[in-house]
Amino acid sequence: MKVEKLGYSHTEGFLENTLEVSVMTAIGIVGYGVYIPRYRVTVEEIARVWNDDGKIISKGINVTEKAVPDIDEDTATISVNAARNAIVHSGINPSELGAIYVGSESHPYAVKPTAVTVAEAVGATPDLTSADLEFACKAGTAGMQMVAGLVKAEEIKYGLAIGTDCAQGRPGDALEYTAGAGGCAIIMGRENVIAELEGMYSFTTDTPDFWRREGARYPSHAGRFTGSPSYFRHTESAALGLMDKLGLEVDDFDRVSFHQPNGRFPMSAAKRLGIPLEKLEDALCVKRIGNTYSAASMIGFAAQLDLAKPGERVLLVSYGSGAGSDAFSFIVTDEILEKRNRSKTVEDYIDKRIPLDYALYAKHRGKIVMD
């Protein structure tokens, strides 16, 4: 923070500085990290079991395969791995973290926070605030907003927001073809910022297109209702609201990441907003790892940051059923070049894959339970 001092005398006018005036530095992303399980099951393999035409389904949803957590992996372990990568990438000491939020709809415990497990595992001190968040697939970006607010208010130096899920899909349900697993962790602060936060905006309504009641193992959904009145209305409204707030237009953005329930919806949203496909393409991780729910838009955003150049403006828009969207505008700084090769990229994780047949996939996901 830069400080100036001004003063005034009734007899001599302005004197040497005595009044402090603060000039705040910009806040933004200091580092980020992802983690994606190495196991994969293809859409065609799932379709084979349910006597569906896998090629038609894969083409229709623009997804070829999805990531599957290992038998001993869950939202907590994925969050820890993503957080550790973010800490390495940022170069900060984890003891400097003042807040940790984990957004997910697949927390291991109904009553027992994942965030405190992450804090302990990464070496954070007890002198922090932490919480688990849930808003379908936008809980991770809700954490980003909370961290940004605390940093801006100078309540904390650095904060960590994580979006992670081991998505659920009932066997034979349409969700089973896309429900993947993965996590993304983002550290925000004021020092050594790689992407400056220019502004954020949210759009929220009571639109129940997707839900899971307490105690239910698998979610329910309203089928086609999840499209126009839910995903597209909220995603587009948040994006346009942000642009109006900041006085920007579509052409002002160089890269874009939308929530990715499948490979078609984000492409359609971009087209409806007049965003060229090439600005979105690098973020479309869903085609090879499925819908990672709370991590989906954040992993796509991380993939864009892996490739972004200083000066580029990046648009991030999440979506959570129920329903709401958070939109952010970031401007990439020169600092990103200094930190680029410190941790694994999104592509590094996507490329490392071990295929599973349906039986092993079902075992990994606990669909087959031994007595």
N, C-alpha and C positions, 0 to 999 in steps of 0.2 A: 504494500500500500504506500502510495506517495502522499506526503503530508506537507502542506504549506502553512505559514503563519502570517496573519495580518493583524494590524492594530490601529487604534485611533485615539488621538488626544484632543480635548476640547480647545486647547490653546495652540497646538502645533500641527493639527491635522493628522494625516497618516504617519505612523511611526514604524519602527521595525516590527517584525512579525510577532504577534502574541496570540492570535486566534487560530485554532487548528481547523483546517478544512480537509476532509478526506477525499481522495480521488481513487475510486475502487478499480481494481484490476478485473479483467474478464474471468468468468468461470467457464469450465468446460471439462472435457474428457482428458484425464491424465494418463490413463492406460486402460486396456481391455484384454479380455482373454475368453476363449471358448473351450468347450470340451464336447466331443461327439463320440458316442460309443462306436466301436469298430465293427460290430455285427450288423448284418443287413439281411432283410428278406425282401424278395422282389414282389411286385404287384402280381405278376403272372403266377408265382408260386402260391400266393394266397388265393387267387382266382381258381387255380387248379383244384384246390380242395373243395371249393364251393360250386364247382361246375359252371363257373362264369368264363367269359371270354377275356382273358387277361390282356391281350393286345388292345382290344377295344377300350377296356377300362383304363389302361395305362395311358392311352392316347387321349381319352376323354378328360382325365384329371391332370394330365401332363406330369405324372410322377412315375418313375421306373422302379424305385425301391425305397425302403425306409430304414432308419437306424433303430437298432434294438439293443436295450441295455443288457449287460452281462447279468448272470444270475445273482451276483453280489453287488450290483450297481442299483442305485435309486436316486431320487432327487437330491438327497444330501451329498452323496459321493460325487455326483456330477457337478453340483454347486461348488464343492471344495476344489475340484480340479480346475474348473473355470476360474475360480477366485485366485488360486495360486498362479495361474498363467497371467491373470490381470496384474497381480502384484509384481511379478517378474517384469512384465512389459512396462509398467509404470515406473519402476525403480524406487518406489517408496518403501519405507519401513512399515510393516503391518501394524505396528504399535501406534502409528499416526492416524489410523482409521477411527473416525468418530461415530460412524453409523454403518450398519450392515442390514440390508433388506433383501429378503429372498421371496420373489414372486413365483407362485406355482399353483396348479390345481391338483398336484399329486404329491403333496407333502407326505412323508412316511408316517407321521402321527397326526391324528385329529387334534390332540392337545399335547403339544411338545414342540417348541419352535425349532425349525431347521436352521434359522439364522444363527442361533447361539452355537450350534455344532460347527458351522462354518467359521465363526469367529475364533473358536478354540483351535480348530485345525490349522488355520492360517497364521496363528500367532498373534492375534489381536489382544489388546489388554481389556480388562473388564470395564475400563472407563469409556464406554460407548453406549449408544442406543441401538437396539436391534428389534426386528419384528418380521414375522411372516406375513405376506400379502396374498390376496386371492381376488382376482377379477378375470376369471377365465384366462384368455391368452394375452391380456395386457397388464398383468400384475407386475411384470418386470419393468416396464416403462413407467408404471406408477411409482415404483421404487426410485427410478431415475429422477422423477419430478420432486420427490421428497428429499433426496440427497441434494439436488440442485438448490432447493429452498434453504436447507440448512447451511450449505456452503455460502450462499449469497448473504445470509443473515450473519455470517461469521460465527455461527455456533460450533462448527466443526472445520477442521482443515481439509480432510478428505473423507469421502463416503463411498461405500460400495453398494451397487445395486445389481442384483442377479435375477435373471429370468431363466427358469429351468423347469423341465417337465419330462416325465416318462408317461407319455400320453396313453389314455385308455381307449380301447375300441372293442365292443362286444363281438365275439366270433360270428362271422357272417354278415355283420353290419357294414354299411358303406364306410364308416369311420376306420374300420380295420385296415383299409388299404393305405391310409395316410398317417395314422397315429404313430409318430416317431418319438425319438428321445434325444435330448441335447441340452446344453446350457451355455449362457453367455453372461459374463461379469463385466461391469463397467465401473471404473473408479473416476470420480469427479472431484475437482478441486480448482485452485487458482494458479498453481505453480507448474511450469513445464507442460502446459496444455497442448495437446495434439489436435484438438478440434474444439473451437470456441462455440459455446452455446449462444446462438443468436436470439432464440425465442422458442416458446412452446405454447401449445393450445390444445384444449380437449373438447370433445363433443360426446355427450352421454344421454341415453334415454332408457326407459324401461321397455326393452324389446326382447322378450324371452325366446330366442331361437335355439338355445342350447342350454342344458341344465343337468345337474346330477344331485339328487337328494342325499341327505345325510344317511350314511350306511349303504348306499347303493354302490355297487362295484363299477358299473359302466354308465356313461352319460346317455342321455336321450337328446334328440334333436328334432327340429321341425322341418327337416328335409329342405326343399327348395326355398322355404321361407327365410333361410339363412342368407340368401343372396341379396336381392335389391333392398328390402326394408331393413336389413341388418348390416351385413358386411359393407356393401357399397355406399349406403347412406351415411354410415358413421365414418368410414375411411375417407370418403370424398369431402364430407363436411369438415372434418378435422384438418385435412390438408388445405382446403380453401380458406378456412377460418384463420389458419396460421399465416397464409400468404397475405390475407387482408390485414391482419394485425401488424405484419412487418412491412407492408407495402411492396411485396414481391409478386412475381409472376412465375408461371411454370418454367419459362425459359431461363430463369435465374438459377435454377438448380442443375448441377452437373451429374449428380448421382441420387438414386432413390431406393429406399427399402420399405416395402409394405408388408403387413402381416400376410403369411402364406399358408392358408388352410389347404390349398392345393396349388398346382402350377398354373391354373387358369385364372383364378380370381384376381391376383395382383396384376396380371397382364391386362385384364379387362379394366381394372380400376385405372391403370396408367393410361390406357387408350381413351377412356371416358374423360380423363383430365387433360388430355392432349400431351401426355408425356411420351416421348419416343422410347421404344422398347430397349434401345441400347443403353439408356440411362438406368434401366431396371435389371437388365439381364444378369449382371455379375452378382446380384443379390438373391437370385432364384435358387437357393440351396434346396428348397423343398423337393425339387425334381429328383434328388439323389439321397436325401435323408428323411423325407416325409415332413409332416407338420409337427414341429417341436413345441407347439402351443405357446407357452409364455416366453420361450426362447426364440420363436420363429422370426419375428421382425428384427430382433436384436442380433441374431446370428447373420441374417442378411445384411444388416448394417455393418457388422464387423467385417464381413466379406468385402464390402465397399471400402471400408477404411484400410483393409489390407492392400488395396490398389490405388487409393486416392492420392492426388498430388496436392501440394500446398496451394491454397487459394481456392480450391474447389468447395462448392456449397453442397451439402448432403441433406436430403430430406428423409426423415424416419417417421413412419406412421404405423402404429400398432393397432390392433383391434381385439377386443374381448367380447365374447358373446354375453348378452344380458342387458344392455350392450353399450360399448363405448370405445372411443379411439383417442390416443394421445399422439400429437404431432410435434416434431422437433426440427429445428433448422440449426445445422452446425457448419462452421467454416473451418476447413482444415488449415493447420499452421505448419511452418517449417519444422517444428519439433517432431512431427510424425516420421520424418526421414531418419532422425537419430534413434528412434525406438523400433523401427520397422522389423528388424530381425531378432528381437529379443525373445520371442516366444512363438509357438506353433501358430500357423495361420489356419483359417477355416478350410482352405483347400488341403492342407496337410492332413487334417482329420478326415475329411471326406474321402480322400484317396486311400486311406488305410482302412481296408474293409475285409471282413470274413463273411462269406455267404452262409445262410442257414436255410434248411428246408423247413416246412411248416411245423413238423413235429418238434424240432429243436427250438424254433421260434416260440411255439406254445409253451415249451418248458421254461424258456427264459422269462416269459411274461407271466408265469404262474397260472396259465390256463390249464395246465396239467398239474394236479396236486397229489402227492403221495400221501397215503394214510400213515 
